[in-house]
């Protein structure tokens, strides 16, 4: 897959893992949706078994909230619990204003990176100094977001009794299992005679088709593609998926306990401790490809990258994303090329 789609498909590790955890936190973010706006949009309270009639009335599903860390898998499922009015109020208060409209957020930081990357492609020179500054801002914003989500998660923990906390964890695990099953069902089966797939060659062929590379350009692009594909090999994807699953398992094991403290748990999302890593790979790939391209090809590459970056939440938000709609890409994870 073309590297320009690196930013359009939500971190390769996540790519493989995203839906599994995402199923626990399904977000419906459609094309063009603003993650910052949805993060702070008022959310209707869910019904509960409280005495009042209003509390027992069923309400439409609430708009998705955005979470950059693993706290999202618990918050998303918490809205499905039967809670008292007081518990619902605490949940909504903790989750509603993590990322207010207009305030800096991980998603605005990614947009800044994306804008600079597209600008560099259009001008046939990626300014790595600007890119490095953008990446540092992304890391800072993600760290701040995870810290805020940890505080909110501690509020949620304090609002629930031990039995309800365990019910929440059980619900998350059930959704994750269902999402895993659905993801496996969507994976296409390779032809019986497919043999070992050469992912580098496959991506190179697709890149050549989309950008109109001739044979000489393909030969020049081959080492650039091969280096980039190494980060998204099946083994690399599986390693990132396994690492994220360990973080999820640790969180779910700790949350029911009275001694739980979210600040002592690794809440980093699909990107782990280096949120900028996939962004850096995208910039390096673009910088390596540009000298090979002609003017018209550069314009197409820039357009594709700009379109792909219209939804920066895909890079940071696999924690909240559910299975893709019918007809959508079949590998819904960050940085799948």
Secondary structure in CASP SS format (residue, H / E / C, confidence):
PFRMAT SS
TARGET T0000
AUTHOR 0000-0000-0000
METHOD secondary structure of the structure
MODEL  1
X C 1.00
X C 1.00
X H 1.00
X H 1.00
X H 1.00
X H 1.00
X H 1.00
X C 1.00
X C 1.00
X C 1.00
X C 1.00
X H 1.00
X H 1.00
X H 1.00
X H 1.00
X H 1.00
X H 1.00
X H 1.00
X H 1.00
X H 1.00
X H 1.00
X H 1.00
X H 1.00
X H 1.00
X H 1.00
X C 1.00
X E 1.00
X C 1.00
X C 1.00
X C 1.00
X C 1.00
X C 1.00
X C 1.00
X C 1.00
X H 1.00
X H 1.00
X H 1.00
X H 1.00
X H 1.00
X H 1.00
X C 1.00
X C 1.00
X C 1.00
X C 1.00
X C 1.00
X C 1.00
X C 1.00
X C 1.00
X C 1.00
X C 1.00
X C 1.00
X C 1.00
X H 1.00
X H 1.00
X H 1.00
X H 1.00
X C 1.00
X C 1.00
X C 1.00
X C 1.00
X C 1.00
X C 1.00
X C 1.00
X C 1.00
X C 1.00
X C 1.00
X C 1.00
X C 1.00
X E 1.00
X C 1.00
X H 1.00
X H 1.00
X H 1.00
X H 1.00
X H 1.00
X H 1.00
X H 1.00
X H 1.00
X C 1.00
X C 1.00
X C 1.00
X C 1.00
X C 1.00
X C 1.00
X H 1.00
X H 1.00
X H 1.00
X H 1.00
X H 1.00
X H 1.00
X H 1.00
X H 1.00
X H 1.00
X H 1.00
X H 1.00
X H 1.00
X C 1.00
X C 1.00
X C 1.00
X C 1.00
X C 1.00
X C 1.00
X C 1.00
X C 1.00
X C 1.00
X H 1.00
X H 1.00
X H 1.00
X H 1.00
X H 1.00
X H 1.00
X H 1.00
X H 1.00
X H 1.00
X H 1.00
X H 1.00
X H 1.00
X H 1.00
X H 1.00
X H 1.00
X H 1.00
X H 1.00
X C 1.00
X C 1.00
X C 1.00
X C 1.00
X C 1.00
X H 1.00
X H 1.00
X H 1.00
X H 1.00
X H 1.00
X H 1.00
X H 1.00
X H 1.00
X H 1.00
X H 1.00
X H 1.00
X H 1.00
X H 1.00
X H 1.00
X H 1.00
X H 1.00
X H 1.00
X H 1.00
X H 1.00
X H 1.00
X H 1.00
X H 1.00
X H 1.00
X H 1.00
X H 1.00
X H 1.00
X H 1.00
X H 1.00
X H 1.00
X H 1.00
X H 1.00
X H 1.00
X C 1.00
X C 1.00
X H 1.00
X H 1.00
X H 1.00
X H 1.00
X H 1.00
X H 1.00
X H 1.00
X H 1.00
X H 1.00
X H 1.00
X H 1.00
X H 1.00
X H 1.00
X H 1.00
X H 1.00
X H 1.00
X H 1.00
X H 1.00
X H 1.00
X H 1.00
X H 1.00
X H 1.00
X H 1.00
X H 1.00
X H 1.00
X C 1.00
X C 1.00
X C 1.00
X C 1.00
X C 1.00
X C 1.00
X C 1.00
X C 1.00
X C 1.00
X C 1.00
X C 1.00
X C 1.00
X H 1.00
X H 1.00
X H 1.00
X H 1.00
X H 1.00
X H 1.00
X H 1.00
X H 1.00
X H 1.00
X H 1.00
X H 1.00
X H 1.00
X H 1.00
X C 1.00
X C 1.00
X C 1.00
X H 1.00
X H 1.00
X H 1.00
X H 1.00
X H 1.00
X H 1.00
X H 1.00
X H 1.00
X H 1.00
X H 1.00
X H 1.00
X H 1.00
X H 1.00
X H 1.00
X H 1.00
X H 1.00
X H 1.00
X H 1.00
X C 1.00
X H 1.00
X H 1.00
X H 1.00
X H 1.00
X H 1.00
X H 1.00
X H 1.00
X H 1.00
X H 1.00
X H 1.00
X H 1.00
X H 1.00
X H 1.00
X H 1.00
X H 1.00
X H 1.00
X H 1.00
X H 1.00
X H 1.00
X H 1.00
X H 1.00
X H 1.00
X C 1.00
X C 1.00
X C 1.00
X C 1.00
X C 1.00
X C 1.00
X H 1.00
X H 1.00
X H 1.00
X C 1.00
X C 1.00
X C 1.00
X E 1.00
X C 1.00
X C 1.00
X C 1.00
X C 1.00
X C 1.00
X C 1.00
X C 1.00
X C 1.00
X H 1.00
X H 1.00
X H 1.00
X H 1.00
X H 1.00
X H 1.00
X H 1.00
X H 1.00
X H 1.00
X H 1.00
X H 1.00
X H 1.00
X H 1.00
X H 1.00
X C 1.00
X C 1.00
X C 1.00
X C 1.00
X H 1.00
X H 1.00
X H 1.00
X H 1.00
X H 1.00
X H 1.00
X H 1.00
X H 1.00
X H 1.00
X H 1.00
X H 1.00
X H 1.00
X H 1.00
X H 1.00
X C 1.00
X C 1.00
X C 1.00
X C 1.00
X H 1.00
X H 1.00
X H 1.00
X H 1.00
X C 1.00
X C 1.00
X C 1.00
X C 1.00
X E 1.00
X C 1.00
X C 1.00
X C 1.00
X C 1.00
X C 1.00
X C 1.00
X C 1.00
X C 1.00
X C 1.00
X C 1.00
X C 1.00
X C 1.00
X C 1.00
X C 1.00
X C 1.00
X C 1.00
END
